[in-house]
Amino acid sequence: MLGKVNYYAKRLLIRVMNICKFLVRTEKGKIVLMDYTPFSGSNSWALYDYIKNEVGYKNVEIVRNSELEGGSVLKYIKAILNLLRAEVLLTTHDLPVCKKSQLLIQMWHGIPLKAMGLLDKTISAKDKKYAINSFNRYNYIVSSSTFYNTLMNACTGNCKGNYILTGFPRNDYLYAPGKLRALYPEVNFEGKKIVLFVPTFRLGYMNRREGIEREKNIFGFDTFDVNSFLIF
């Protein structure tokens, strides 16, 4: 039985796949989404759910990052081949492998209101060069506003102007009838106002000293009272 993929085996497999990727035939009409949930990659999952269940398009697959991180060698190779067979390939983070002949769409996973990519003073020049090369290979980048475009240009060096203002699939998902109830079946939303607050500035994320401790003060207000908030 083939064991799990370790770091060095993964790097070797990626190199081999990048050399041989042009031998993998693209399947016409095939859509594949690279899914990074629960690590903020929910745009892929939400769009996959919409394409398959709402639109009814069947030639769509989702490749989960868990298949590439800690899965067996066989699952790893199968996942990579799935990505290479796609005519349309979408992701919310990076892609381990792709071909120039594919239509590549970057949905990303948030709005960069903190240091990221070229604006991050903690990463190396090599990583910044990679960020530029990575983002400039996409045919389209999903956007929520022209302000978002400006932020992404500053962080990634994207110079193609290839944004499409559609909004984010995961936000649309929350507004679709019944979806919020499906996510939280134990909560009664009838007649209640819904506040969704999901900050990414949080203390200790990736060993970085940014943000504040929010365990008992989720908004970071000096006068915040969790009991009063729950009653409201």
C-alpha positions in Angstrom: 0.0 0.0 0.0 1.2 3.5 -0.8 1.8 5.6 2.3 1.1 9.2 3.0 2.9 11.9 1.0 5.7 13.6 3.0 7.1 17.0 2.2 10.0 15.8 0.0 7.8 13.2 -1.9 5.3 16.0 -2.6 7.9 18.3 -4.1 9.3 15.5 -6.3 5.8 14.6 -7.5 5.0 18.2 -8.3 8.2 18.5 -10.3 7.4 15.3 -12.2 3.8 16.4 -12.9 5.0 19.8 -14.1 7.3 18.1 -16.6 4.6 15.6 -17.7 1.5 17.8 -17.4 1.2 18.4 -21.2 0.7 14.7 -21.7 -2.6 14.9 -19.6 -5.5 15.6 -22.0 -7.9 18.4 -21.1 -11.5 17.3 -20.9 -13.7 19.7 -22.8 -16.3 21.3 -20.5 -14.8 20.0 -17.3 -14.8 22.5 -14.4 -12.6 21.8 -11.4 -12.4 23.9 -8.2 -9.5 23.7 -5.8 -11.1 23.7 -2.3 -9.2 24.9 0.8 -12.0 24.7 3.4 -12.0 25.0 6.3 -8.9 27.3 5.8 -10.8 30.2 4.4 -11.3 28.7 0.9 -15.1 28.6 1.1 -15.6 30.5 -2.2 -14.8 27.2 -4.0 -17.2 25.1 -2.0 -20.0 27.7 -2.3 -19.6 28.0 -6.1 -19.3 24.2 -6.5 -22.6 23.8 -4.6 -24.2 26.3 -6.9 -22.9 24.9 -10.2 -23.8 21.3 -9.3 -27.0 21.6 -7.3 -28.6 24.9 -8.4 -27.5 25.0 -12.1 -27.5 21.3 -12.4 -24.2 21.1 -14.4 -22.7 17.7 -13.9 -19.2 17.9 -15.3 -17.8 19.7 -12.3 -15.5 18.4 -9.5 -13.9 19.7 -6.4 -10.4 18.8 -5.4 -9.9 19.2 -1.6 -6.7 20.4 -0.2 -6.9 17.6 2.3 -6.3 15.2 -0.6 -2.9 16.9 -1.1 -2.1 17.4 2.5 -1.7 14.2 4.3 -3.5 11.9 1.9 -1.9 8.8 0.3 0.4 9.0 -2.7 -2.4 7.5 -4.9 -4.9 10.1 -3.8 -2.3 12.8 -4.3 -1.6 11.8 -7.9 -5.4 11.4 -8.6 -6.1 14.9 -7.3 -3.3 16.4 -9.5 -4.6 14.6 -12.6 -8.1 16.0 -11.9 -6.7 19.5 -11.8 -4.8 19.0 -15.1 -7.9 17.5 -16.9 -10.0 20.7 -16.2 -10.8 23.0 -19.0 -11.7 25.6 -16.4 -9.8 25.6 -13.2 -10.7 27.8 -10.2 -9.0 28.3 -6.8 -9.1 30.5 -3.7 -5.3 30.1 -3.0 -2.4 28.9 -5.0 -2.5 26.1 -7.5 0.0 23.2 -7.2 -0.1 22.6 -10.9 -1.8 24.0 -14.0 -1.4 24.4 -17.8 -1.4 27.5 -20.0 -4.2 26.0 -22.1 -6.6 26.0 -19.1 -8.9 28.9 -18.2 -7.6 29.9 -14.8 -9.8 31.8 -12.4 -8.6 33.1 -9.0 -11.4 33.8 -6.5 -9.1 34.4 -3.5 -10.4 34.2 0.1 -10.7 37.7 1.5 -9.9 41.4 1.2 -6.2 42.2 1.8 -6.6 45.0 4.4 -3.4 43.8 6.1 0.1 43.3 4.9 0.2 40.7 2.2 2.5 39.8 -0.7 4.5 42.8 -1.9 3.3 44.9 1.1 4.5 42.3 3.6 7.8 43.3 5.0 8.4 40.0 6.7 8.6 37.8 3.5 11.6 37.4 1.2 12.2 38.9 -2.2 11.9 35.4 -3.6 8.4 35.0 -2.1 7.4 38.4 -3.5 8.6 37.5 -7.0 6.6 34.3 -6.7 3.5 36.3 -5.7 3.8 38.4 -8.9 4.3 35.4 -11.2 1.5 33.5 -9.5 -1.2 36.2 -9.8 -0.3 37.3 -13.3 -0.9 33.8 -14.7 -4.7 33.9 -14.1 -7.0 34.8 -16.9 -9.5 36.3 -14.5 -9.6 37.4 -10.8 -13.0 37.5 -9.1 -13.6 40.9 -7.4 -16.1 42.6 -5.1 -15.2 46.3 -6.0 -12.8 48.6 -7.7 -11.3 49.3 -4.2 -10.6 45.5 -3.9 -8.8 45.7 -7.3 -6.5 48.4 -6.1 -5.6 46.5 -3.0 -4.9 43.3 -4.9 -2.8 45.2 -7.4 -0.7 46.6 -4.6 -0.2 43.2 -2.9 0.3 41.0 -5.9 1.7 43.2 -8.6 -1.1 42.2 -10.9 -0.9 44.4 -14.0 -3.4 42.7 -16.4 -6.6 44.5 -15.3 -8.4 41.2 -15.5 -10.9 41.6 -12.7 -14.5 40.6 -12.9 -16.8 42.3 -10.5 -19.2 39.5 -9.4 -18.9 39.6 -5.7 -17.8 36.5 -3.7 -19.7 33.1 -4.0 -19.5 32.5 -0.3 -21.4 35.8 0.4 -24.0 35.0 -2.2 -24.4 31.6 -0.5 -25.4 33.1 2.8 -28.2 35.1 1.1 -29.7 32.2 -0.8 -32.9 30.9 0.7 -32.4 28.2 3.3 -28.6 28.1 3.1 -28.0 29.9 6.5 -30.5 27.6 8.2 -28.7 24.6 6.6 -25.4 25.8 8.1 -26.9 26.4 11.6 -30.0 24.1 11.9 -30.0 24.5 15.7 -30.5 28.3 15.5 -33.9 30.0 15.2 -33.3 33.0 12.9 -37.0 34.0 12.8 -37.5 37.7 13.4 -33.9 38.2 14.4 -31.2 40.5 12.9 -28.1 38.7 11.8 -24.6 40.1 12.3 -21.7 38.3 10.6 -18.3 39.4 11.9 -15.3 37.4 10.8 -12.0 39.3 11.4 -8.7 37.9 10.1 -6.6 40.2 12.3 -6.3 37.7 15.2 -3.5 37.4 17.7 -1.2 34.4 17.1 -2.2 33.6 13.5 0.8 32.0 11.8 2.9 33.1 14.7 2.4 36.7 13.9 1.9 39.5 16.4 -1.0 41.2 14.8 -4.5 41.8 16.0 -5.9 41.5 19.5 -7.2 38.7 21.7 -10.9 38.3 20.9 -12.0 35.3 22.9 -14.4 37.4 25.1 -14.4 40.6 23.2 -15.0 39.7 19.5 -15.3 43.4 18.3 -12.4 44.7 20.3 -14.4 47.5 21.8 -13.4 48.9 25.2 -17.0 49.0 26.3 -18.1 45.6 24.8 -20.3 43.5 27.1 -21.0 40.1 25.8 -24.1 39.5 27.9 -25.7 42.7 26.7 -24.9 41.8 23.1 -26.5 38.3 23.4 -29.7 39.8 24.9 -29.9 42.3 22.0 
